[in-house]
Amino acid sequence: MTTRRMRLGLSIRGHGYHPAAWRHPDVPADGTLHVEHYVRSAQTAERGKLDMIFFADGAGIRQGDTPPGSLARTGRDMVELEPMTLLPALAMVTRHVGLVTTASTTYNEPYNLARKFATLDLISKGRAGWNVVASWSELEAQNFGLETTLDYDTRYARSAEFVEVVKGLWDSWDDGALLFDKASGRYFDEAKMHVLNHQGRFFKVRGPLNVACMPQGHPVIVQAGASEQGRELGGATAEVIYAVSGSLEGARAYYADVKGRMAKYGREPDDLKIMPALCPVVGRTRAEAQAKYDELQALFDPLAGLGSLYSAFGDLSGHALDAPVPDDALGPQELRSLSAQFVERMRREKPTIRELYLRSGITGSARIGTPADIADTMQEWFEAGACDGFNVTPATLPGGGEDFVDMVVPELQRRGLFRTEYEGRTLRENLGLRPVTSRYSRQRRAAE
């Protein structure tokens, strides 16, 4: 019997996932502008036998200067390297770890994006993954000639069609299509090249793609999104979902809901790996771990904290930091699925403004403790049907990622929950995903 094992990713964007990470004495404040910063974390993930590194991305600075002065005190998500340029560099200094980045379906065209990810898959010998997002920020929209974003339903409808076009372009060339036969003079087999000729609501794309024969067939499709549209799109097309769940009960409900949508699309539950965010702060003792976390919290500038709350609650700068959040406070809630969770939790727990921004600092579920404490939580979620693994969002980089790999991974391996060596050559193989069958192969089999 095959033992079910966790899937693990390491999110390596920026300085880390605590908003004050850039101020930490062990974090290079200018690290996000140097390839060596990302190389160190990518090689750390590979040393830990992790499935993938994950690069969240946005097409612009997505936080406004509200309240005034807050933006200049915010180091997170400010300036960094563009990931489609960065990941090929990381491919050259790693051999096994998957390379996943976000790319928006709102501000790209399917042909260009299909070509870039196909190229990344070839450069990395089968380790590429695409995190599909429908961009939500008005500040991003204003970088692309728009005043505001597309409405929510249109964004998701465009995203669904975009993914189908990209997958169609990735199917342009069958295995063995390229002959390279110098003697006969035939470069390719005409019967194995396919012109897509897609015409839909949003896109008209002829094809074929001028990049061919990727090691994985298709790069792995990753998605995020807890909204109704996001869940449906995930059930239909995602192979990995990067989720954000604040509680075990919420994670279990989400897991059951999304997996339950897959059968109507002809998919098996194991065709999708759901990996919620986990922010571990690890120490050899609980006191050491707590001291690491307290040090970061003390570096969190109050103005930056108010800026981080603006999207969900609006401008709270006129209220005392140690007073409760006003019941009627509500911001634009651009990122609908996350803001809704945040607002609901605030109304239930009634924290002060300071308590709320200090809590808002961590992406996903924060766990502070020893390697055994962190592994206990991960094992509980994994065995309770709440996830297939985790996307680790370290509080600081590179140190937080190194702590996880050096301390928590050996504990997971000791418990038989995580691999000790990579099983396959490609990201798809290491995730335990089935090989891709192109649409043209499916059509041939159906005809036969």
Disulfide bonds with the S-S distance in Angstrom:
none
